Amino acid sequence: MQVPQTQPVDRTPDVENRLRALLRDVLGLSQERVDAFDDDTPLFGALPELDSMAVAGLLTEMEDRFGFLIDDEDIDGDTFETFGSLLAFTTTKVG
């Protein structure tokens, strides 16, 4: 009996789509706006909708939707700098 070989699955596109939906829902952004985000799109300090209270809401919603816990030491000033940095953080946490 042969055991099928399993290879790691690249979940990045799924994580990216789910992160876009999260930003849309929590920040009240249009789908067109979040679809236009690329890795270099600035977030914190550039989006008026993303203030310190919104960051707390995003973190809570990320934990709920992605099923991981975020410790205080996991977050630094770079995490919400760009869409790419937030995607990299989320992808790492999802594993």
N, CA, C and O of each residue as an XYZ file, in Angstrom:
380
protein
N       0.836     -1.173      0.000
C       0.000      0.000      0.000
C       0.884      1.240      0.000
O       1.773      1.384      0.839
N       0.630      2.128     -0.947
C       1.419      3.339     -1.032
C       0.780      4.445     -0.217
O      -0.439      4.622     -0.212
N       1.629      5.176      0.466
C       1.167      6.327      1.231
C       1.321      7.552      0.342
O       2.414      7.824     -0.153
N       0.248      8.284      0.138
C       0.369      9.470     -0.707
C       1.321     10.479     -0.076
O       1.316     10.706      1.134
N       2.132     11.070     -0.934
C       3.053     12.087     -0.441
C       2.290     13.394     -0.278
O       1.552     13.834     -1.161
N       2.496     13.983      0.866
C       1.856     15.269      1.103
C       2.914     16.348      1.076
O       3.995     16.200      1.645
N       2.592     17.405      0.423
C       3.492     18.544      0.355
C       2.814     19.721      1.036
O       1.586     19.808      1.073
N       3.614     20.615      1.566
C       3.016     21.784      2.207
C       2.125     22.538      1.223
O       2.450     22.679      0.044
N       1.024     23.005      1.725
C       0.086     23.757      0.907
C       0.345     25.234      1.114
O       0.432     25.706      2.248
N       0.467     25.966      0.012
C       0.652     27.410      0.110
C      -0.707     28.037      0.385
O      -1.573     28.082     -0.488
N      -0.879     28.517      1.606
C      -2.159     29.091      2.016
C      -2.188     30.603      1.860
O      -3.162     31.249      2.247
N      -1.121     31.176      1.292
C      -1.017     32.629      1.206
C      -2.202     33.276      0.489
O      -2.748     34.251      1.005
N      -2.631     32.774     -0.693
C      -3.777     33.430     -1.341
C      -5.042     33.418     -0.482
O      -5.778     34.403     -0.448
N      -5.293     32.315      0.207
C      -6.465     32.240      1.076
C      -6.329     33.217      2.241
O      -7.284     33.918      2.575
N      -5.156     33.268      2.860
C      -4.920     34.197      3.967
C      -5.062     35.631      3.472
O      -5.643     36.473      4.156
N      -4.538     35.903      2.298
C      -4.622     37.253      1.748
C      -6.076     37.666      1.516
O      -6.465     38.778      1.876
N      -6.871     36.799      0.930
C      -8.280     37.113      0.686
C      -9.047     37.310      1.991
O      -9.888     38.203      2.100
N      -8.751     36.470      2.975
C      -9.420     36.584      4.266
C      -8.993     37.864      4.985
O      -9.803     38.496      5.662
N      -7.722     38.247      4.839
C      -7.246     39.488      5.453
C      -7.889     40.697      4.789
O      -8.258     41.653      5.470
N      -8.028     40.666      3.479
C      -8.707     41.763      2.775
C     -10.157     41.890      3.269
O     -10.640     42.998      3.503
N     -10.839     40.758      3.424
C     -12.223     40.776      3.910
C     -12.286     41.332      5.327
O     -13.204     42.078      5.666
N     -11.314     40.968      6.147
C     -11.275     41.463      7.520
C     -11.097     42.978      7.542
O     -11.805     43.670      8.274
N     -10.170     43.497      6.756
C      -9.959     44.941      6.691
C     -11.204     45.649      6.174
O     -11.579     46.710      6.673
N     -11.831     45.062      5.187
C     -13.067     45.640      4.639
C     -14.140     45.720      5.715
O     -14.762     46.765      5.907
N     -14.351     44.614      6.410
C     -15.428     44.538      7.394
C     -15.174     45.402      8.627
O     -16.054     46.145      9.060
N     -13.983     45.305      9.184
C     -13.690     46.009     10.441
C     -13.527     47.510     10.224
O     -13.979     48.311     11.043
N     -12.884     47.893      9.123
C     -12.629     49.313      8.887
C     -13.720     49.980      8.059
O     -13.727     51.202      7.912
N     -14.633     49.195      7.521
C     -15.702     49.762      6.708
C     -15.222     50.268      5.361
O     -15.763     51.234      4.823
N     -14.199     49.611      4.814
C     -13.655     49.997      3.513
C     -14.428     49.307      2.399
O     -15.047     48.266      2.618
N     -14.392     49.886      1.212
C     -15.061     49.251      0.074
C     -14.218     48.077     -0.426
O     -13.003     48.040     -0.233
N     -14.881     47.130     -1.065
C     -14.177     45.982     -1.632
C     -13.161     46.448     -2.677
O     -12.056     45.911     -2.749
N     -13.525     47.430     -3.474
C     -12.625     47.943     -4.507
C     -11.356     48.518     -3.879
O     -10.254     48.349     -4.401
N     -11.534     49.189     -2.767
C     -10.375     49.796     -2.100
C      -9.417     48.728     -1.572
O      -8.208     48.826     -1.781
N      -9.944     47.718     -0.894
C      -9.045     46.684     -0.355
C      -8.473     45.810     -1.464
O      -7.366     45.290     -1.328
N      -9.212     45.640     -2.563
C      -8.678     44.875     -3.691
C      -7.472     45.567     -4.314
O      -6.614     44.907     -4.901
N      -7.402     46.881     -4.193
C      -6.299     47.650     -4.765
C      -5.046     47.634     -3.894
O      -3.989     48.080     -4.342
N      -5.133     47.138     -2.675
C      -3.965     47.080     -1.795
C      -2.922     46.141     -2.392
O      -3.245     45.044     -2.849
N      -1.664     46.588     -2.380
C      -0.556     45.701     -2.704
C       0.383     45.676     -1.509
O       0.101     46.294     -0.483
N       1.487     44.973     -1.634
C       2.392     44.809     -0.490
C       2.898     46.141      0.066
O       3.192     46.241      1.258
N       3.000     47.156     -0.779
C       3.558     48.441     -0.353
C       2.512     49.462      0.077
O       2.863     50.591      0.417
N       1.233     49.086      0.068
C       0.186     50.023      0.461
C       0.321     50.347      1.948
O       0.232     49.453      2.789
N       0.537     51.630      2.274
C       0.664     51.994      3.691
C      -0.679     51.872      4.400
O      -1.728     52.163      3.825
N      -0.632     51.440      5.651
C      -1.854     51.275      6.438
C      -1.892     52.273      7.590
O      -2.465     53.355      7.460
N      -1.279     51.912      8.720
C      -1.366     52.763      9.912
C      -0.707     54.113      9.635
O       0.443     54.179      9.204
N      -1.449     55.176      9.888
C      -0.955     56.513      9.621
C      -1.354     57.017      8.248
O      -1.295     58.219      7.988
N      -1.761     56.112      7.362
C      -2.169     56.506      6.010
C      -3.676     56.344      5.806
O      -4.281     57.083      5.030
N      -4.274     55.391      6.492
C      -5.717     55.189      6.408
C      -6.374     55.868      7.608
O      -6.118     55.475      8.746
N      -7.207     56.866      7.383
C      -7.854     57.522      8.521
C      -8.719     56.561      9.340
O      -8.929     56.769     10.535
N      -9.214     55.518      8.692
C     -10.058     54.541      9.382
C      -9.256     53.671     10.360
O      -9.829     53.069     11.268
N      -7.938     53.607     10.175
C      -7.097     52.731     10.991
C      -6.388     53.548     12.074
O      -5.241     53.965     11.916
N      -7.105     53.761     13.173
C      -6.517     54.439     14.317
C      -6.211     53.389     15.391
O      -6.375     52.192     15.155
N      -5.774     53.834     16.550
C      -5.375     52.880     17.595
C      -6.540     52.008     18.065
O      -6.345     50.837     18.388
N      -7.743     52.570     18.104
C      -8.908     51.763     18.494
C      -9.211     50.708     17.437
O      -9.574     49.578     17.764
N      -9.060     51.081     16.171
C      -9.303     50.130     15.084
C      -8.265     49.009     15.107
O      -8.587     47.865     14.783
N      -7.020     49.324     15.486
C      -5.983     48.289     15.582
C      -6.404     47.232     16.599
O      -6.269     46.034     16.349
N      -6.909     47.675     17.736
C      -7.365     46.727     18.758
C      -8.493     45.852     18.212
O      -8.513     44.643     18.446
N      -9.423     46.455     17.491
C     -10.509     45.688     16.891
C     -10.022     44.708     15.841
O     -10.505     43.578     15.760
N      -9.055     45.148     15.031
C      -8.489     44.254     14.018
C      -7.796     43.060     14.653
O      -7.959     41.929     14.195
N      -7.026     43.304     15.701
C      -6.312     42.210     16.362
C      -7.290     41.185     16.931
O      -7.084     39.979     16.791
N      -8.337     41.660     17.562
C      -9.346     40.766     18.119
C     -10.026     39.961     17.014
O     -10.226     38.753     17.143
N     -10.374     40.636     15.947
C     -11.044     39.960     14.829
C     -10.103     38.980     14.125
O     -10.545     37.931     13.656
N      -8.815     39.312     14.045
C      -7.835     38.393     13.456
C      -7.776     37.102     14.275
O      -7.763     36.004     13.719
N      -7.741     37.247     15.581
C      -7.724     36.061     16.439
C      -8.964     35.206     16.213
O      -8.872     33.981     16.127
N     -10.114     35.849     16.117
C     -11.372     35.111     15.926
C     -11.442     34.435     14.566
O     -11.776     33.254     14.470
N     -11.129     35.180     13.521
C     -11.294     34.649     12.161
C     -10.217     33.660     11.757
O     -10.480     32.708     11.022
N      -8.984     33.891     12.245
C      -7.884     33.027     11.835
C      -7.575     31.941     12.857
O      -6.852     30.992     12.554
N      -8.111     32.070     14.052
C      -7.940     31.032     15.053
C      -6.565     30.956     15.684
O      -6.082     29.863     15.982
N      -5.928     32.093     15.892
C      -4.652     32.105     16.615
C      -4.701     33.180     17.687
O      -5.576     34.046     17.683
N      -3.753     33.108     18.596
C      -3.640     34.104     19.664
C      -2.499     35.058     19.348
O      -1.464     34.655     18.819
N      -2.700     36.315     19.675
C      -1.679     37.328     19.462
C      -1.243     37.846     20.820
O      -2.044     38.394     21.578
N       0.035     37.667     21.118
C       0.603     38.196     22.352
C       1.076     39.623     22.118
O       1.386     40.005     20.989
N       1.130     40.404     23.179
C       1.568     41.796     23.063
C       2.934     41.906     22.392
O       3.170     42.821     21.602
N       3.828     40.977     22.706
C       5.178     41.049     22.139
C       5.221     40.658     20.661
O       6.245     40.842     20.003
N       4.113     40.117     20.135
C       4.041     39.778     18.709
C       3.887     41.022     17.837
O       4.236     41.005     16.657
N       3.367     42.091     18.415
C       3.033     43.296     17.660
C       4.096     44.361     17.890
O       4.494     44.631     19.023
N       4.550     44.963     16.781
C       5.448     46.106     16.895
C       5.014     47.158     15.876
O       4.002     46.989     15.195
N       5.760     48.213     15.777
C       5.390     49.314     14.893
C       5.352     48.938     13.426
O       4.685     49.604     12.634
N       6.054     47.887     13.053
C       6.099     47.489     11.649
C       4.905     46.637     11.224
O       4.621     46.539     10.030
N       4.214     46.029     12.157
C       3.150     45.082     11.829
C       2.080     45.709     10.952
O       1.642     45.095      9.980
N       1.654     46.916     11.278
C       0.589     47.583     10.539
C       1.119     48.671      9.606
O       0.364     49.540      9.171
N       2.417     48.622      9.300
C       3.004     49.651      8.440
C       2.449     49.579      7.012
O       2.046     50.595      6.445
N       2.432     48.376      6.440
C       1.923     48.191      5.079
C       1.029     46.961      5.028
O       1.011     46.150      5.954
N       0.292     46.837      3.938
C      -0.512     45.637      3.758
C       0.396     44.408      3.701
O       0.047     43.358      4.241
N       1.538     44.525      3.065
C       2.476     43.408      2.974
C       3.002     42.970      4.331
O       3.144     41.772      4.576
N       3.294     43.914      5.215
C       3.794     43.548      6.544
C       2.696     42.893      7.373
O       2.966     41.969      8.142
N       1.461     43.366      7.222
C       0.354     42.751      7.947
C       0.056     41.355      7.401
O      -0.259     40.440      8.161
N       0.156     41.199      6.088
C      -0.050     39.880      5.477
C       1.042     38.907      5.919
O       0.752     37.751      6.228
N       2.281     39.359      5.949
C       3.386     38.494      6.391
C       3.192     38.061      7.840
O       3.397     36.893      8.172
N       2.803     38.986      8.693
C       2.537     38.660     10.094
C       1.428     37.611     10.203
O       1.571     36.620     10.919
N       0.326     37.837      9.491
C      -0.819     36.941      9.550
C      -0.465     35.560      9.016
O      -0.832     34.547      9.611
N       0.244     35.519      7.899
C       0.649     34.246      7.301
C       1.534     33.454      8.244
O       1.400     32.235      8.352
N       2.435     34.140      8.924
C       3.314     33.483      9.902
C       2.511     32.914     11.072
O       2.761     31.795     11.520
N       1.550     33.689     11.558
C       0.742     33.228     12.684
C      -0.158     32.063     12.308
O      -0.388     31.169     13.122
N      -0.673     32.064     11.077
C      -1.540     30.973     10.631
C      -0.729     29.681     10.531
O      -1.232     28.590     10.798
N       0.530     29.831     10.142
C       1.423     28.667     10.055
C       1.228     27.949      8.799
O       1.893     26.943      8.553
